Amino acid sequence: MERNCGLKTTTIRRSAERPACRLKCLWKGVVSSDFSFWKQGVGDPEEIFDRLAEGDASGLTPSDDVMRFREELLGLWPEMKDVLEPSDFDLEESPEDALKYVLLTLSVRQLDYLPQVIELAKKHGLCGFSGVAGEPMR
């Protein structure tokens, strides 16, 4: 079954129910947070997020809206190319994934961009999931 969802700004929090494994420790102790965006997919948003974190984009419906989101995101913040998946290298192997999803690993410093990223995703009609909050972004 395919599900479509909207996005809203979500407060990022760590809860006792959510393991800290959703946080990635980077060089020099900087912590990052993962956020994923897609148009439509099979399963609930957390399942889709977990599959994407493992590099599995099966079950996602390709959409030009995802590609437009990706292009606009990189147009606004070219430095996000370094924290965006699928990477150019990944797309050499699976070019269709550019139409399926965007996964961002934002550093604490880049979290200031998140409200604008969510608004951009809304503009393109995308679903989203916050790995840190462990909940969909609506």
N, C-alpha and C positions, 0 to 999 in steps of 0.2 A: 504494500500500500504506500502511495506517495503522500507526503505531507508537505504543506507549505506553511511557513510561519512568518510573522512580522518581527520587527526589531524595536526595542526601546532601550534607553540608556539604563544600564544595570550598575548598581553599586558593587564594586569588587571587594570581596571579603573572603577570609579563610574561616571555615567552620570546622567544628570537631568531627562532623560527619565526612568531610572531604579530606582525603589524604593530601599531604603536601607534595605528592609525586607529580601533581599538575604544575608545580613550579620547577623551573630549570635553573640551576645555579650556573652562572657563567664565570668566566675568568675574572679575577679580582673581586669576587664575592657579589657581583651584581646579579640581581634576581630578575627573571623575565616571566612573562605571562603569555599563554597561548589563547588565540581567538580564531575561530574558523567561521567562514561564510560560504553559503551555497544557495542555489535557487530552489531545488526540490530534491528529495531523496527518500529512500526507503528506510524506515526505522525512526526511533525518537531522536531528538537532537543530540543527546548525550552519546547514544550508540554511534551516530554518524561522526561526531567529534572524535570518539575513541578510535574508530576505524581510520579516520584521516590522520590522526597522530601516529598510526602505524603505517601510513602510506597507502592505505586501501581506499580508493575512490569509487569502488564498485557500489552500485545502488544509487549513485547520484546521476541526475538528469543533466546532460550538457545544456548550457544556455549562454546566449550571447551577452546576457545581462552580467554574468560572472566575468566575462572577458572585458566588458566595458568598465566594470567596477575596478578590476585589476589595473587597466590602463589609466583610469582617472586617478586611482590611488598613487600609482608611480609617477604620474604627471605632477601631482601635488607634493609628494614627498619621495623624490628619487632614491634617497637613502634607504627606503623601505625594501628596496630590491634585495638587500642583504638579510632581511628577516622574513621574507615572503616565501611561501611554498604554494604550488610547486615551483622549484627553482628552474632557471634556464636549463641546467643540466638534467633535471627530472623531465622537463618538457621534450628534450631530445628523444627520450625513451617512450614517453606517453604524451604526445602533443595535445590530445583531446582533454587532458586534465586541466588545461587552461580554461576550458569552458565549464568545468565542474565545480571547482572550489578555489578558495584562497585561505591559507592558514598563515596567520601572523604570529611571530614570537617577539613581542614587544618588551623592551627593557623598561625599567622603572622610569627612566627619563622619557621614553617614547609614549608612556601611558597618557601623557597630556594630549596626544593626538586622538585618543580613543573616542571621545564624543563626536568628533568630526568624521572619523572612520565609520562609526555606527550610522550617522546621518547619511553618509555616502552609500552605505549598504542599503538603507531604507529607500533611498532614491532609486536604486536599481532593483528593489523588490526582493532582496536576499534574506535568507534565514541566517542566524548566527548563534554561536555558543561560546561561552566564556569558560575556559578550562579551570581558572582559579575559583570563580564563583560556583562552578559546577551546575550552571543553569543556562537556559536559552536567554538570548538578549532579544527582548521584544520592544 
